[in-house]
Amino acid sequence: MKLRGWALVAVGLVTRAQDKPARLTFEVTSIKVAKERRGGIWANPGGQTYITEGAPVKLMISLMYKIPSAQITGGPSWIDDQGFDIEAKADHSYSLDDLHTMFQNMLADEFKLKFHKEVKEGNVYALTIDKSGLKMKPNETPEPFKVPIQGGRGKIVGTRVPMVYLCWWLTQTVQNDNRPVINKTGLDGNYDFTLAFMPNFPPGVDRDKIPPELLELPSIFDALKQQLGLKLEPQKGPVEYYVIDHVEKPAAN
């Protein structure tokens, strides 16, 4: 009976090992040092290829983990100064979430990236639903493999935007306040919207040279309430930091 019991345990261990999902990685990855720092990162339609053009590692980490750059600390200066051209291809089509996991694993494998997380109490903006009610339109269509938020100064268009991405984008937009945006909407879907707001202008800018149509736009805070039915409330809350423990420049291939 003891032998039979050990045999059953062994079979169970083998079964669990077989059931464990394989680590998601790209099949082929080409990495080259870019001639200039730019910052283009996108997944091609079809869900099989991810491209970067002159993107620094710090930006890659920020996008793939949806962590604001200001909350990534440590590491050598080149992770923010040096751009890389990358073409990474999977063996077949995957979801965008799976492609992001592959990219995270590529950073670990090719750049030897290691980091740990630290959480500190700090100033945050809580993103909540305004009392006027939500004005964004739910989008349940299949993944289009496009950048969720696109546009220029004064107006952006969001397509199939999840709240985690919106919070990440808002943190970059209000970065002068040094407050990360925390999702407290309770929303877990994807949404479409158009948002027009006054951009943040550099200190000392001559407002007489700014197009009048931009000066007439509401602030990002008022625009969120009026156009999306959301609001940003300053609060104290947990701020997560990614602390770089180790990173290396990959061998060009």
Secondary structure as the mmCIF struct_conf table of DSSP 4:
data_model
#
loop_
_struct_conf.conf_type_id
_struct_conf.id
_struct_conf.beg_label_comp_id
_struct_conf.beg_label_asym_id
_struct_conf.beg_label_seq_id
_struct_conf.end_label_comp_id
_struct_conf.end_label_asym_id
_struct_conf.end_label_seq_id
HELX_RH_AL_P HELX_RH_AL_P1 LYS A 2 ASP A 19
BEND BEND1 LYS A 20 LYS A 20
HELX_LH_PP_P HELX_LH_PP_P1 PRO A 21 LEU A 24
BEND BEND2 GLU A 27 GLU A 27
STRN STRN1 VAL A 28 VAL A 33
BEND BEND3 LYS A 35 GLU A 36
STRN STRN2 GLY A 40 ALA A 43
HELX_LH_PP_P HELX_LH_PP_P2 ASN A 44 ASN A 44
TURN_TY1_P TURN_TY1_P1 PRO A 45 GLY A 46
BEND BEND4 GLY A 47 GLN A 48
STRN STRN3 THR A 49 ALA A 55
HELX_RH_AL_P HELX_RH_AL_P2 VAL A 57 TYR A 65
TURN_TY1_P TURN_TY1_P2 LYS A 66 LYS A 66
HELX_RH_3T_P HELX_RH_3T_P1 SER A 69 GLN A 71
STRN STRN4 ILE A 72 THR A 73
BEND BEND5 GLY A 75 GLY A 75
TURN_TY1_P TURN_TY1_P3 SER A 77 SER A 77
HELX_RH_AL_P HELX_RH_AL_P3 TRP A 78 ASP A 81
STRN STRN5 PHE A 84 LYS A 89
BEND BEND6 ASP A 91 HIS A 92
HELX_RH_AL_P HELX_RH_AL_P4 LEU A 96 GLU A 110
BEND BEND7 PHE A 111 PHE A 111
STRN STRN6 LYS A 114 ILE A 129
TURN_TY1_P TURN_TY1_P4 LYS A 131 SER A 132
HELX_LH_PP_P HELX_LH_PP_P3 MET A 136 MET A 136
STRN STRN7 LYS A 137 PRO A 138
BEND BEND8 THR A 141 THR A 141
HELX_LH_PP_P HELX_LH_PP_P4 PRO A 142 GLU A 143
BEND BEND9 LYS A 146 LYS A 146
BEND BEND10 PRO A 148 PRO A 148
STRN STRN8 ILE A 149 GLY A 152
TURN_TY1_P TURN_TY1_P5 ARG A 153 GLY A 154
STRN STRN9 LYS A 155 PRO A 162
HELX_RH_AL_P HELX_RH_AL_P5 MET A 163 THR A 173
TURN_TY1_P TURN_TY1_P6 VAL A 174 VAL A 174
HELX_RH_3T_P HELX_RH_3T_P2 GLN A 175 ASP A 177
TURN_TY1_P TURN_TY1_P7 ASN A 178 ASN A 178
STRN STRN10 VAL A 181 ASN A 183
BEND BEND11 THR A 185 THR A 185
BEND BEND12 GLY A 189 GLY A 189
STRN STRN11 ASN A 190 ALA A 196
HELX_LH_PP_P HELX_LH_PP_P5 MET A 198 PRO A 202
TURN_TY1_P TURN_TY1_P8 PRO A 203 GLY A 204
HELX_RH_3T_P HELX_RH_3T_P3 ARG A 207 LYS A 209
BEND BEND13 ILE A 210 ILE A 210
HELX_RH_AL_P HELX_RH_AL_P6 PRO A 212 LEU A 215
TURN_TY1_P TURN_TY1_P9 GLU A 216 GLU A 216
BEND BEND14 LEU A 217 LEU A 217
HELX_LH_PP_P HELX_LH_PP_P6 PRO A 218 SER A 219
HELX_RH_AL_P HELX_RH_AL_P7 ILE A 220 ALA A 223
HELX_RH_PI_P HELX_RH_PI_P1 LEU A 224 LEU A 228
BEND BEND15 GLY A 229 GLY A 229
STRN STRN12 LEU A 230 HIS A 246
HELX_LH_PP_P HELX_LH_PP_P7 LYS A 249 ALA A 252
#
